[in-house]
Amino acid sequence: MSHQLLWLVLSFVLAFIIVVQDFKERLISLWLVIIYFLSCCVYVWYFQGIASLLSNALSVSLYMAFTYLVLKLYYFLKEGKFNRVMDKKIGWADALLFFSVGLTFDVVTLIVFSAALFVLSALLSLLLKSFRHYMPFGGVLVLFHNLLIAGFLVVK
């Protein structure tokens, strides 16, 4: 079994558990998030090298900072006051999962992935609105990430 396939199987198992927890309990175990983060770090380090890991970490950090500022501005314009985005609108597990996923992509792929993810999340949110009061973003994120990585491996 190739190393990439082994990582993908581990990642799908973690993603499945995260999806179930996020949809069922709206909380994701911190240990699962940490394990997913470490698996993404090991994946990039092993298959792309430490330089890619550091470059991707910088890219995703800057992208997340930009996104955070845009969300802060959006909620200020919408509600007329500065609200806390973290904990109120976005969970810390979602942010760490997004950072983890972002480590596996270069900057262009990260931006395309994020745009597609936000569109997918918006559509799912509309579908789930009649069933739930929240969008299980972390579960959707890791599932979409794993499907994309599997697609990359199939194309190779």
C-alpha positions as CSV (number, residue, x, y, z in Angstrom):
1,M,0.0,0.0,0.0
2,S,1.5,3.3,-1.0
3,H,2.2,5.9,1.7
4,Q,-0.3,8.4,0.1
5,L,-3.1,5.8,0.1
6,L,-2.3,5.0,3.7
7,W,-2.5,8.7,4.7
8,L,-5.8,9.0,2.7
9,V,-7.4,6.1,4.5
10,L,-6.4,7.6,7.9
11,S,-7.6,11.0,6.8
12,F,-11.0,9.6,5.6
13,V,-11.5,7.7,8.9
14,L,-10.7,10.9,10.8
15,A,-13.0,12.9,8.5
16,F,-15.8,10.4,9.0
17,I,-15.6,10.7,12.8
18,I,-15.4,14.5,12.6
19,V,-18.4,14.7,10.2
20,V,-20.5,12.5,12.5
21,Q,-19.5,14.5,15.6
22,D,-20.1,17.8,13.9
23,F,-23.5,16.9,12.6
24,K,-24.6,15.0,15.7
25,E,-23.2,17.1,18.6
26,R,-22.1,20.3,16.9
27,L,-18.8,19.9,18.7
28,I,-15.7,18.3,17.5
29,S,-13.2,16.6,19.9
30,L,-10.1,18.6,20.3
31,W,-8.0,15.4,20.0
32,L,-9.5,14.7,16.6
33,V,-8.7,18.2,15.5
34,I,-5.1,17.9,16.7
35,I,-4.7,14.5,15.1
36,Y,-6.1,15.9,11.8
37,F,-3.7,18.9,12.1
38,L,-0.7,16.6,12.7
39,S,-1.7,14.3,9.9
40,C,-1.9,17.2,7.5
41,C,1.6,18.5,8.7
42,V,3.1,15.0,8.2
43,Y,1.5,14.6,4.8
44,V,3.0,17.9,3.5
45,W,6.3,17.4,5.2
46,Y,6.7,13.9,3.9
47,F,5.4,14.3,0.3
48,Q,6.3,17.9,-0.4
49,G,9.1,18.9,2.0
50,I,9.6,21.3,4.9
51,A,9.9,24.3,2.6
52,S,6.4,23.6,1.2
53,L,5.0,23.2,4.7
54,L,6.5,26.5,5.9
55,S,5.4,28.3,2.7
56,N,1.9,26.9,2.9
57,A,1.7,27.8,6.6
58,L,2.5,31.4,5.8
59,S,0.0,31.5,2.9
60,V,-2.8,30.0,4.9
61,S,-2.0,32.3,7.9
62,L,-2.2,35.4,5.7
63,Y,-5.3,34.2,3.9
64,M,-7.0,33.5,7.3
65,A,-6.1,36.9,8.6
66,F,-7.5,38.5,5.5
67,T,-10.7,36.4,5.7
68,Y,-11.0,37.3,9.4
69,L,-10.8,41.0,8.6
70,V,-13.3,40.7,5.8
71,L,-15.7,38.9,8.2
72,K,-15.2,41.5,10.9
73,L,-16.0,44.3,8.4
74,Y,-19.0,42.4,7.1
75,Y,-20.5,41.9,10.5
76,F,-19.8,45.5,11.4
77,L,-21.6,46.8,8.3
78,K,-24.5,44.3,8.9
79,E,-25.0,44.9,12.6
80,G,-23.5,48.4,13.1
81,K,-21.0,47.3,15.8
82,F,-17.9,45.2,16.1
83,N,-18.7,41.7,17.3
84,R,-16.5,38.9,18.2
85,V,-16.2,36.7,15.1
86,M,-14.5,33.8,16.9
87,D,-16.8,31.8,19.1
88,K,-19.9,33.8,18.0
89,K,-19.8,33.2,14.2
90,I,-16.9,30.7,13.7
91,G,-15.7,28.0,16.1
92,W,-12.0,27.5,17.0
93,A,-12.2,23.9,15.8
94,D,-13.3,25.2,12.4
95,A,-10.5,27.7,12.2
96,L,-7.9,25.0,13.2
97,L,-9.3,22.6,10.7
98,F,-9.2,25.2,8.0
99,F,-5.6,26.0,8.9
100,S,-4.8,22.2,8.7
101,V,-6.4,21.8,5.4
102,G,-4.7,25.0,4.1
103,L,-1.3,23.5,4.9
104,T,-1.9,20.9,2.2
105,F,-2.4,23.4,-0.6
106,D,-0.4,26.1,-2.4
107,V,-1.8,29.6,-2.3
108,V,-3.7,29.4,-5.6
109,T,-5.3,26.0,-4.8
110,L,-6.1,27.3,-1.3
111,I,-8.0,30.3,-2.7
112,V,-9.9,28.1,-5.3
113,F,-10.7,25.5,-2.6
114,S,-11.9,28.2,-0.2
115,A,-14.2,29.8,-2.8
116,A,-15.7,26.4,-3.7
117,L,-16.0,25.5,-0.1
118,F,-17.8,28.7,0.8
119,V,-20.2,28.2,-2.1
120,L,-20.8,24.6,-1.1
121,S,-21.3,25.6,2.5
122,A,-23.8,28.3,1.6
123,L,-25.8,25.8,-0.5
124,L,-25.7,23.2,2.3
125,S,-26.7,25.8,4.8
126,L,-29.8,26.6,2.8
127,L,-30.7,23.0,2.6
128,L,-30.1,22.3,6.3
129,K,-31.8,25.5,7.5
130,S,-35.1,23.7,7.8
131,F,-33.5,20.9,9.9
132,R,-30.9,22.8,12.0
133,H,-29.9,26.2,13.3
134,Y,-26.3,25.8,12.5
135,M,-24.0,24.8,9.6
136,P,-21.6,22.0,10.5
137,F,-18.7,23.7,8.7
138,G,-15.9,21.6,10.1
139,G,-17.5,18.4,8.9
140,V,-18.1,19.7,5.4
141,L,-14.6,21.1,5.3
142,V,-12.8,17.9,6.1
143,L,-15.1,15.9,3.8
144,F,-14.6,18.2,0.9
145,H,-10.8,18.3,1.6
146,N,-10.5,14.5,1.6
147,L,-12.6,14.2,-1.6
148,L,-10.3,16.7,-3.3
149,I,-7.1,15.0,-2.2
150,A,-8.5,11.7,-3.3
151,G,-9.3,13.3,-6.7
152,F,-5.7,14.6,-6.9
153,L,-4.3,11.1,-6.2
154,V,-6.6,9.5,-8.8
155,V,-5.5,12.1,-11.5
156,K,-1.8,11.4,-10.7
